[in-house]
Each structure stands twice: as C-alpha cells, then as structure tokens.
Amino acid sequence: MKAQAVATTRLRTIWWGLCPQCHSGRIFSGSLSMNEECPVRHLRFGREPGYFTGAMCVSYALVVPTLVVITAILAIL
C-alpha cells in the first residue's frame, strides 16, 4: 500500500508542477517562466552537470553515419 501512496504523490507532484523534494512549492511562476529555486525549501532548480553530454553523444551517433552516406553518394555521382 505504501508504494501506491508514493506513486500517487509523485504523479500529483508532476501533474501540478510541484517541487520534487517538498511536494508543495511551485516549479513554475507562470505559463512559460520557471522559478530559480523552490519558494518553500529553496531547492535550486537547475540542470545537472553533464546535462547536454548525452544529447551530444546521441546527436553525434545519428549525424556521422548520415554524413558518411551523403558523402559516399556525392562521391559516386
């Protein structure tokens, strides 16, 4: 029963845009603007170090084969 309560709390927190730590402070101050920190517990909302590293690796893995194919096609023509 406890796992269900935790899942319900997490879903409610995500749905209403609440702080993941205290479940009461608002993450967003407007429709498109985000608070710098939680107004209740002052948790800083920011990106973790290395946030973009995964995106760069995936982008590199998608672009390199595409460029190889395009270069091969252009070399043949």
Contacts in CASP RR format, 6 or more apart in sequence:
PFRMAT RR
TARGET T0000
AUTHOR 0000-0000-0000
METHOD contacts of the structure
MODEL  1
MKAQAVATTRLRTIWWGLCPQCHSGRIFSGSLSMNEECPVRHLRFGREPG
YFTGAMCVSYALVVPTLVVITAILAIL
9 23 0 8 1.000
12 18 0 8 1.000
12 23 0 8 1.000
13 19 0 8 1.000
13 20 0 8 1.000
13 23 0 8 1.000
17 26 0 8 1.000
17 27 0 8 1.000
17 28 0 8 1.000
18 24 0 8 1.000
18 25 0 8 1.000
18 26 0 8 1.000
18 27 0 8 1.000
19 25 0 8 1.000
19 26 0 8 1.000
19 27 0 8 1.000
19 38 0 8 1.000
19 40 0 8 1.000
19 41 0 8 1.000
19 43 0 8 1.000
20 43 0 8 1.000
21 38 0 8 1.000
21 41 0 8 1.000
21 43 0 8 1.000
22 38 0 8 1.000
22 40 0 8 1.000
22 41 0 8 1.000
22 43 0 8 1.000
24 40 0 8 1.000
25 38 0 8 1.000
25 39 0 8 1.000
25 40 0 8 1.000
25 41 0 8 1.000
26 35 0 8 1.000
26 39 0 8 1.000
27 34 0 8 1.000
27 35 0 8 1.000
27 38 0 8 1.000
27 45 0 8 1.000
28 34 0 8 1.000
28 35 0 8 1.000
29 35 0 8 1.000
34 45 0 8 1.000
35 45 0 8 1.000
36 44 0 8 1.000
36 45 0 8 1.000
37 43 0 8 1.000
37 44 0 8 1.000
37 45 0 8 1.000
38 45 0 8 1.000
END
